[in-house]
């Protein structure tokens, strides 16, 4: 197994663990400021943190690269806000499985190996169990919208990661995401904020999105976009595990079988998804 592929897979799995743990902890904020407020608080803090720590200079970016960073910020905001709303209406594992259709589409359309995306898709179906009634249509719609944003996030993150050294690209995209979230949800949440909530939001911003998004950018420098997209099939499985351990959401036999399918697909993608280095970023 190539070391680059192994490193990329390790970074991606670490990012997924941070994401799902951060989402599970964020659920506790829903009753106080709602899912939209929780999403806004994390994105706003993340943008401030990266802007202060990294201090990116727009003049050091090519115009097309800077535009890609801004576009990445917009889809990041959409992905985060839509998924937080979905997680408030659906079990965490189900919401993550539906959102995974975005990476799965990237894997299926841009990759040559169809086995792993197909196996992952079967696992997602078992996890979501669409044959069962009583589904929350609004939650499903938000999860699918987040999936579209996630597909754009993968493509744009790989491009930005290839063109910009370190996390300078992230230091542009996250403030943009924070601005978008503030325009959409900020005015309705500010009056409900307290100092303890602000401190909690700061801690959550580090756990999600600062650390995992940085890890994903590094992973996408080592893996192809299709391999990364398929490897993300592990996220519904990790979400189900975190949902069980933290939120006491117990999966049934079908969901457990879906976890096995997506784990197998993720392992297969990791073994076949080594990417040739794209060169030293600027």
C-alpha positions as CSV (number, residue, x, y, z in Angstrom):
1,X,0.0,0.0,0.0
2,X,1.6,3.3,-1.0
3,X,2.6,5.5,1.9
4,X,0.9,8.6,0.3
5,X,-2.4,6.7,0.0
6,X,-2.1,5.5,3.6
7,X,-1.3,9.0,4.9
8,X,-4.2,10.5,2.9
9,X,-6.6,7.9,4.2
10,X,-5.5,8.5,7.8
11,X,-6.0,12.2,7.5
12,X,-9.4,11.7,6.0
13,X,-10.5,9.3,8.7
14,X,-9.2,11.7,11.4
15,X,-11.2,14.5,9.8
16,X,-14.4,12.4,9.7
17,X,-14.0,11.6,13.4
18,X,-13.6,15.3,14.3
19,X,-16.6,16.2,12.1
20,X,-19.0,13.6,13.6
21,X,-17.9,14.3,17.2
22,X,-18.3,18.0,16.6
23,X,-21.8,17.4,15.2
24,X,-22.8,15.2,18.1
25,X,-21.7,17.8,20.6
26,X,-23.4,20.6,18.6
27,X,-26.7,18.8,18.9
28,X,-26.7,20.0,22.6
29,X,-26.9,23.6,21.3
30,X,-30.1,23.0,19.2
31,X,-32.5,23.7,22.1
32,X,-30.7,27.0,22.9
33,X,-30.0,28.6,19.6
34,X,-31.3,26.1,17.0
35,X,-29.4,24.2,14.4
36,X,-29.0,27.3,12.3
37,X,-27.5,29.2,15.2
38,X,-25.1,26.4,16.0
39,X,-23.9,26.3,12.4
40,X,-23.5,30.1,12.3
41,X,-21.6,30.2,15.6
42,X,-19.1,27.6,14.4
43,X,-18.5,29.1,11.0
44,X,-18.2,32.6,12.3
45,X,-15.6,31.6,15.0
46,X,-13.7,29.5,12.5
47,X,-13.5,32.4,10.1
48,X,-12.2,34.7,12.8
49,X,-9.7,32.2,14.1
50,X,-8.1,31.5,10.7
51,X,-8.1,35.1,9.7
52,X,-6.3,36.1,12.8
53,X,-3.8,33.2,13.0
54,X,-2.9,32.8,9.3
55,X,-3.5,36.4,8.1
56,X,-3.8,35.7,4.4
57,X,-3.0,38.4,1.9
58,X,-5.4,38.5,-1.1
59,X,-2.6,40.2,-3.2
60,X,-0.6,37.0,-2.9
61,X,-3.3,34.9,-4.7
62,X,-3.9,34.7,-8.4
63,X,-7.3,36.0,-9.3
64,X,-8.6,32.6,-10.3
65,X,-7.3,31.0,-7.1
66,X,-8.8,33.7,-4.9
67,X,-12.1,33.2,-6.7
68,X,-11.9,29.5,-6.1
69,X,-11.3,30.1,-2.4
70,X,-14.3,32.3,-2.2
71,X,-16.5,29.8,-4.0
72,X,-15.2,27.2,-1.5
73,X,-16.4,29.4,1.3
74,X,-19.9,29.6,-0.1
75,X,-20.3,25.9,-0.6
76,X,-18.8,25.3,2.9
77,X,-21.4,27.5,4.4
78,X,-24.2,25.8,2.5
79,X,-22.9,22.4,3.4
80,X,-22.7,23.2,7.1
81,X,-25.9,25.0,7.5
82,X,-28.0,22.6,5.5
83,X,-26.5,19.6,7.3
84,X,-27.1,21.0,10.8
85,X,-30.7,21.5,9.9
86,X,-30.9,17.9,8.6
87,X,-29.2,16.5,11.8
88,X,-31.9,18.2,13.9
89,X,-34.6,16.3,12.0
90,X,-32.9,13.0,11.2
91,X,-30.7,10.5,13.1
92,X,-27.1,11.5,12.7
93,X,-26.2,8.3,10.7
94,X,-29.1,8.8,8.3
95,X,-28.3,12.4,7.7
96,X,-24.7,11.6,7.0
97,X,-25.6,8.8,4.7
98,X,-27.8,11.1,2.6
99,X,-25.2,13.8,2.5
100,X,-22.7,11.2,1.3
101,X,-24.5,11.1,-2.0
102,X,-22.4,14.2,-2.9
103,X,-19.0,12.5,-2.5
104,X,-20.5,9.3,-4.1
105,X,-21.4,11.3,-7.2
106,X,-17.9,12.7,-7.4
107,X,-16.5,9.2,-7.1
108,X,-18.9,7.7,-9.7
109,X,-18.5,10.4,-12.3
110,X,-14.7,11.1,-12.1
111,X,-13.4,7.7,-11.3
112,X,-12.7,4.6,-13.4
113,X,-13.4,2.0,-10.7
114,X,-17.2,1.6,-10.3
115,X,-17.1,-1.2,-7.7
116,X,-16.4,0.8,-4.7
117,X,-18.9,3.6,-5.4
118,X,-21.5,0.9,-6.1
119,X,-20.8,-0.9,-2.9
120,X,-20.9,2.3,-0.9
121,X,-24.2,3.2,-2.6
122,X,-25.7,-0.1,-1.4
123,X,-24.5,0.6,2.1
124,X,-26.1,4.1,2.0
125,X,-29.4,2.6,0.9
126,X,-29.3,0.1,3.8
127,X,-28.4,2.9,6.2
128,X,-31.2,5.2,5.1
129,X,-33.8,2.5,4.5
130,X,-36.0,4.5,2.1
131,X,-38.6,1.8,2.0
132,X,-39.7,2.8,5.6
133,X,-42.4,5.4,5.9
134,X,-42.5,8.4,8.2
135,X,-39.4,10.1,6.8
136,X,-38.9,13.8,7.5
137,X,-39.0,15.3,4.0
138,X,-37.6,18.6,5.1
139,X,-34.7,16.9,6.8
140,X,-34.1,14.7,3.7
141,X,-34.2,17.8,1.5
142,X,-31.7,19.6,3.6
143,X,-29.4,16.6,3.7
144,X,-29.6,16.3,-0.2
145,X,-28.8,20.0,-0.5
146,X,-25.8,19.5,1.7
147,X,-24.8,16.6,-0.5
148,X,-24.7,18.9,-3.5
149,X,-22.6,21.4,-1.6
150,X,-20.2,18.6,-0.4
151,X,-19.6,17.5,-4.0
152,X,-18.5,21.1,-4.8
153,X,-16.5,21.3,-1.6
154,X,-14.4,18.2,-2.7
155,X,-13.6,19.5,-6.1
156,X,-12.8,23.0,-4.9
157,X,-10.8,21.9,-1.9
158,X,-8.6,19.8,-4.1
159,X,-8.0,22.7,-6.5
160,X,-7.3,25.2,-3.7
161,X,-5.0,22.7,-1.9
162,X,-3.0,22.2,-5.1
163,X,-2.6,25.9,-5.8
164,X,-2.0,27.3,-2.3
165,X,0.5,26.2,0.3
166,X,-0.5,25.3,3.8
167,X,-3.9,26.4,5.0
168,X,-3.8,29.9,3.4
169,X,-6.7,28.9,1.1
170,X,-8.7,27.8,4.1
171,X,-8.0,31.1,5.8
172,X,-9.8,32.8,2.9
173,X,-12.6,30.3,2.4
174,X,-13.6,30.1,6.1
175,X,-14.1,33.9,6.6
176,X,-16.2,33.9,3.5
177,X,-18.3,31.0,4.9
178,X,-18.6,32.9,8.2
179,X,-19.8,36.0,6.3
180,X,-22.4,34.0,4.4
181,X,-23.7,32.3,7.6
182,X,-23.8,35.7,9.3
183,X,-25.9,37.2,6.5
184,X,-28.3,34.3,6.5
185,X,-28.7,33.4,10.2
186,X,-26.7,35.9,12.3
187,X,-29.4,38.6,12.8
188,X,-31.8,36.1,14.3
189,X,-29.3,34.5,16.7
190,X,-27.3,37.4,18.1
191,X,-29.9,38.3,20.7
192,X,-29.9,34.8,22.1
193,X,-26.1,34.7,22.6
194,X,-24.5,34.5,26.1
195,X,-20.8,34.4,27.1
196,X,-20.9,30.7,27.9
197,X,-22.4,30.0,24.4
198,X,-19.7,32.1,22.8
199,X,-17.0,30.2,24.6
200,X,-18.6,26.9,23.6
201,X,-18.9,28.0,20.0
202,X,-15.2,28.8,20.0
203,X,-14.3,25.3,21.2
204,X,-16.6,23.7,18.6
205,X,-15.2,25.8,15.8
206,X,-11.7,24.3,16.4
207,X,-13.2,20.7,16.5
208,X,-15.4,21.5,13.5
209,X,-14.6,23.0,11.0
210,X,-11.1,24.2,11.5
211,X,-9.2,21.0,12.2
212,X,-11.2,18.6,9.9
213,X,-11.3,20.9,7.0
214,X,-7.5,21.4,7.2
215,X,-7.0,17.7,7.4
216,X,-9.3,17.1,4.4
217,X,-7.3,19.7,2.3
218,X,-4.1,17.8,3.2
219,X,-5.7,14.5,2.4
220,X,-6.9,15.7,-1.0
221,X,-3.3,16.4,-1.9
222,X,-2.5,12.7,-1.6
223,X,-5.7,11.1,-2.9
224,X,-7.6,11.4,-6.1
225,X,-11.0,13.1,-5.8
226,X,-12.9,9.8,-6.7
227,X,-10.9,7.9,-4.1
228,X,-11.5,10.6,-1.5
229,X,-15.2,10.7,-2.3
230,X,-15.6,7.0,-1.9
231,X,-13.5,7.0,1.3
232,X,-16.0,9.4,2.7
233,X,-18.4,6.5,2.7
234,X,-16.9,5.7,6.1
235,X,-18.6,8.9,7.4
236,X,-22.1,7.4,7.8
237,X,-20.6,4.5,9.6
238,X,-18.7,6.8,11.9
239,X,-21.8,8.9,12.4
240,X,-23.8,5.9,13.4
241,X,-21.1,4.9,15.9
242,X,-20.9,8.4,17.3
243,X,-24.7,8.6,17.4
244,X,-24.8,5.4,19.3
245,X,-22.1,6.3,21.8
246,X,-22.9,10.0,22.4
247,X,-26.6,10.4,21.4
248,X,-27.8,6.8,22.2
249,X,-29.2,6.3,18.7
250,X,-29.2,2.5,18.2
251,X,-29.0,1.3,14.6
252,X,-31.0,-1.8,13.5
253,X,-29.7,-4.8,11.6
254,X,-30.1,-3.2,8.2
255,X,-28.2,-0.1,9.2
256,X,-25.4,-2.3,10.7
257,X,-25.2,-4.2,7.3
258,X,-24.9,-0.8,5.6
259,X,-22.0,0.1,7.9
260,X,-20.2,-3.0,6.8
261,X,-20.8,-2.2,3.1
262,X,-19.5,1.4,3.3
263,X,-16.5,0.4,5.4
264,X,-15.5,-2.2,2.8
265,X,-15.9,0.4,0.0
266,X,-13.8,2.9,2.0
267,X,-11.0,0.4,2.4
268,X,-11.1,-0.5,-1.3
269,X,-11.0,3.2,-2.3
270,X,-8.0,3.8,0.1
271,X,-6.1,1.0,-1.5
272,X,-6.6,2.1,-5.1
273,X,-6.8,5.8,-4.8
274,X,-3.1,7.0,-4.6
275,X,-2.7,10.3,-6.4
276,X,0.5,11.5,-8.1
277,X,1.8,14.7,-6.4
278,X,0.4,17.8,-8.0
279,X,3.7,19.7,-7.5
280,X,4.6,22.2,-4.8
281,X,1.8,24.7,-4.2
282,X,2.5,28.4,-4.5
